[in-house]
Amino acid sequence: MAKKNLIVQKYGGSSLAGPEHIRAAADRIAALHRRGENVLVVVSAMGKTTDQLVELAHRVSSAPNRRELDMLLTTGERVSMALMSMALNDRGIEAISFTGSQAGVLTDDSHSNARIIDVRPVRVNTEIARNKVVVLAGFQGVSPVTKEVTTLGRGGSDTTAVALAAHFKAERCEIRKDVDGVYSADPNQVPNARHLPHLHCKQLLDMTFWGAKVLHYRSVELASLLGMPVTVALAHGAESRQTRIDNEGPMYEQARVLSVNSHEDVRWIRVEQPDMNSAMGALYKALRDHKLPCPQILDTSRTGPDQWTFLVTGPRETLSAIGARLTRETGMTMDSRALCTVTATCQGAYASSLPEEITFALAERRIQTHQMLFSAMSLTVVLEAADREPAAQAIHALTPADAAG
């Protein structure tokens, strides 16, 4: 049977949590291959492996070296890729596993949050031409300058999958998870969250920037830039509904809430400098000097005559490392107060009554808003961390029944 175009499938950590999950995923991949498809599989670390490795690193070191932390964390995906390849070979499907560096995923030299700068998958191409299923370790690559192994940040396996799919002009790129697509909110926080069958990349970009965990922000950015459609679907069980993300998804004009997402750990970093340019320069210099990854900056504001405040978020280990190191910098502190953000992805909210509706809904629940941020496609409130879930529920209640478009 003639081979069709390549299909890229990415399996997340929860869908590979145990041996039975890996075997089930291998069954799906094997069936696809037997139908005459070329298949490239990208895998994350099993279950909570990455979290456990981070915890282990911090039990050994109060401030783990970023290079060594990358070396440690990349072992999680190596385990997954080898086990998946074993399972496929047991099913009579020739398979071979590669690390990010073996697969030619080239990145900049930033540890913990590297960006893909090129893909040169020579060995991948060779093995696919030999009718093998190639299993790649996601989340990782190598710097061609330093020759060091790097990681792409939490959720970086999504970015690996999209980058490879775009490079090979794949027929489709599937992100296989333990959920059947993207929802209007995290169903664990908002039980009546609705399934969204089709989204424009711009909509999901906003959702992921403001905390949606369904896909890595940079993977959506890459998919949009490269015109690579992506589907989010179940990893196990019968095929069911899914969400398609592309540059042709439905957009809407009126101000209404499409989805609600949140960052659970947000901090204020205060920098003593006379102006914003100096403050930004001082912050980034401190991060570079201490070899710390950059947090995600959500907002900046002037909070005193010579004081500038940066609202930031990031993985807990990143924020902890920054908090521990920045206290050594004169005039630079991280507020220990536990904050969160809750965001309504929408359009045209600034020119509507939606800000008033949101603040009224929060006031009804006695939730204090510390700050409100506006962008072209979202409205965000900064709250006490304890108010995250009730605030998400209150704002989600404002979404119309037809918000899926």
N, C-alpha and C positions, 0 to 999 in steps of 0.2 A: 504493500500500500504506500502510495506517495505521501511523504511527510508534509504536513501543513506548516503554517508559520509557527514560530515559537510561542509557547504560553509560559508566562512567569507566574509562579505561585509563591506567596510569602506566608509562612505559618508563624503566628505569634507565640509568645512564651506560654500563655495559659492553654493554648491548643496543643502544646507539646509537654504538658506538665508531668506525665508519667509514661512508662513503657507502652501502656495500652493506647495512649493518645498518639504516640509516635507510630505504632503499628496501624492504627486507624487512618492516619494521614497518609502513610505509605500505601495503604489499600487504594485510597482515592487517586494518588499520583500514578500508581501502577495501572489502574483502569484507564486513565487518560492516555498514558503511553501506549497501551495495547490498542487503543483506538487509532493509533497512527500519528500521534502528536509529538512534537519536540517539547520537552518540559525542562525548565530551569526552576529549581526550588531554592528559595532563600529562607533560612531559619533563624529564629531568635533563640536565646538561652531558655532552657526548660523552666517553666513555672516562675518561681521567685528567686532563681539562681543569682541573677544580677544583684538583687537586694541583699541576698545572703553574703555575696562576695564583698560588697561595699561594707557591710557590717563587720565582716571578718577583718577587712583592711583597717577599719577604725579601732578594732580591738587590739591590733598589733601596733598601730601608729596613730598618734593624735592628729597628725596632719600628713596623710599618705602622699608620697611623691607622685605627681600626676603621670609621669611616664610609667612608673611601676604599677600604678593603678590601672592604666590602660592594658598593660601586659597581663594583669590579673583578670580583668573583666572580659577580655577577649576569649578566655578559656571556656566561658559558658557556651558561646556559640560553637566553639570547636567540638564540644561534647555532643551538642544537638546534631551537627552536620554529620559526624561520624556514625552516630546511632541511626539517623535516617537513611544514610547510605547502606548500612548493614541491613536494615529492614527491607529496603528495596531489592537488594541482591538476594535476600532470602525468598523473595517473591518472583525470582527469575528475571528481574529487571536489572540490567547492567547499570550501575551507578557509581559515581566517584564524587568525593567531597573536596572542596577547596576552601582555604581561608580567604579573607579579603585580599591579602597581599598576593596569594597565589592566583587569585582571579583577576588581578590587575586593577583593583580599585585604588586609584591614586588620590591622595588627599593633601591638604596643606599640613603644616607641622604642628597644629594646635592639638594638644592632648585633651581628652574628655569631651571636646566639642568640635571636632575637625569637620571640614567641608570637602566634598568630593570635587576635585578639579579636573579629573579625566578618568576614562575607563579604557583599559587596554586588555580585554579578556582573551588573550591569545589561546591559553590552555582551555578555557571554557569552549571557545569556538571549535577547537580540535576535537574535544570529547563529544560535543553535540553532533558533530559530523560523523562520529563513530556510532551514532544511535544510542548514546548513553544519556541517562538522566544526570544532570549536574546539580549537586547540592552545595550551596554557598553559605558560608557563615556571614550573616548580616551584621550591621552595626560597626563594621571595622574596615580598615584599609591600611595603606602604608604611605608615608611621605617619600616622594622620590628624591627629595633634597637631603633629609636626615637619615633615610632608610629605616625610620622608626615605625613601629606599629602604632596606629592611632584608633580612637573610637569616635563615632559620629554623634554621640549624645544619646540620651534615653529615647527609645523609639526609632533609632537610626536604621534598623533593619528595613523599615518601610522605604527609607531613602535609597538604600542599596537596591531594593527590588525595582523601584521606579527607574533608577539610573540604568540598570541592566536592561530593563524592558525597552527603554527609549533607545539605548545603544543598538540593540538588535532589531528595533522596529517590530516588537512583538505583536502578535495578534491581539493579545490582551494581557493585562497585569491584574492579578487577583490578590487581594489582601485577605487571607483566610484567618478568621478569628472565632471567638466563642460567642459572638453576636452576629445577627443576620443583616448588619448594615449600620448606617448612621441614624441616630435618633435626635429628637428635638431637645433632649437633655439626657443626662446620665440616668438611666433607669434605676440605678441603685439609690439615687437621691430623689428622683421624681418618678414615682410609680406609673403615672399616666403619660409618660413621655411617648411621643409618636414616632413611628418609623418614617424616614424620609427617603423615598425611592430614587430621587434624582437631584443632584446638586451641581451648581456651577462651581468651578474651582475657587472663584473669588469668595463665594459664600463659605466654603469649607476652610479656606485660608484664614478668614476672620475667626471662625469657630475654633480652629486649632491654635491660633495665636493666643486666644483668650482661654485656653485650657482644655478643649476637647481632646480626649486621649485616644480617640478612635484611630487617628493617623498622626504621624509625626509631621509637624508644621513644614519642615523643609522638604518632605516628600511631596506634599501638596503643591508647594511652590515650584518644585522641579517638574511635576506632572503638568502644571499650567504652562510653564515656560517652554517645555518640550512637546506640548500637545499630546501627552500620553494619557488616554483615558484609563481610569482605575475603577475597579469594582471592589466593594467590601462585602464579604459573604461568610457564611458559616464554614468552619473548618471540618466539622463532623456532622454526620446525619444526612438525611435526604436534602437535595437541593431545595431551597425555599426562596423567599424574597431576598433581595439584595439592594445595595445602593450603588448607583453609577455616578461617578464624578468626572466631569469633563468641562470643556470650555463652551458647551452648548446647553448647559442645564438651564432650567427656568430661572429668570430673574424677575423681581417684582418692583413696582414703583412706589406704592403707597407705604407709609410708615406702619409697620407691623412687626411683631416678633416672630422670627423664624425658629430660633433655638436659644437655649440658655446654657452657658458653660461657665466654668470657674477655675481659678487657681487657688489651691488650698493653702499654700504657704507663700505669703507675700511680705516683703520687708521694706523698710525705709532706710536708705543709706544717706547719711548727712555729711556733706563736705564743706569745710570752711575755706572759701575762696572768694575773691572780689567779684568775679563774673562767671557766667555759665561756661565759657570756653575754657577758663582755667580749671573750673571744677571738673568738667568732663575729662580734660587732660590729666588731672591729678588722679582721678579714679582709675582710668585705664593704665596709667603708669604704675600705680600700686598693684593692680592685677598682674601686669607683666612682670614686675620686679619679684613678686612672690609666686610666679608661675601658676596663677589661678585662672580657671576658666571664666569667661565673661558671663554674668547672669543675663537673663532677658530683662531689658529695661522697658517698663510699661509706661512711665511718665516721669517728667522732671518738673520741678517748681522751685521758686525762690521762697524760702521760709524765714529769712532774716536779712539784715543789711549785707552781711558777708557769708551767708549760708545758703546752700543749694541742696535740695533733697531729691534723691532718685528712688522711684518706686520700682522694685525689682522682684523677680521670681526665678525659680530654677529648681533642679533636683535638690532634695534636702541636703545631700552630702556637699553639693556646691555651695549652698547658702551657709552651711555650718563652717566650711573651710574659709569662706570669705569673712564671716563674722569673727573667726578666731584670729585671722591674720590682720584685718583692717584696724584692729585696736592698737596695733603697733605703729600705725601711721598718724602723725600729728594732724589734728583737725579733721579726722575721718572716723565715723562710727556707724555701726549698724544697730538700728533700733531692735531690741529683743521682743517687742510687742508682736503677738500673733495676729496677723491680718489675713484677709482673703479678698479676692475679687469675684464678683458675679457679673456676667456680661450677657446682655440681650443682643444677639446678632440680628440686625434689622437694616432698614435703609431709610434715610430721610428723617430720623428720629428728632434731630435738632430743630426741625421746623414743624413739629407736631406736638400733640399733647402727651406723647408717650413718657417724657421725663417726669411730668407731673403724675401720671398714672403709676409709674414705678415707685416714686417717692411716697405716694399715698399708700400703695400696697405694703411698702416696708413699714411705714409709720403705723399702720393698722396692727402690725405684728410687733410693734415697739422695737424695731431694728434701726439702730442709728447708722446713718450714712456719713462716713468721714470725708469722702471725696467722690465726685462724679466726673467721669471722663467720656468725651465724645470723639467719634471718628466717623468716617463716611458710611460705615456699615455696622456700627455698634454703639451701644451705650453701656458703660461699665460703672459699677458702684464699688467702692472700697469699704469693707466692713470688718468687724471683729471676726476672727476665725470661727468662733462658736456659732455665728449667725449664717454660715455658708449654706447649709441645707435648707432651713426655713426660707431664706431669701430666694434661693433658686426655685423653690416651690411657688412662692408668691409671684415672682416675675413670670414663671412659666404659665401660670393661670391666666396671664394676659394674652397668650398666643391664640389666634383664631383657629377655628376647626379646619380651615383649608390652607394652613400655613405651609404644607408640603408643596403647594403650587400645583 
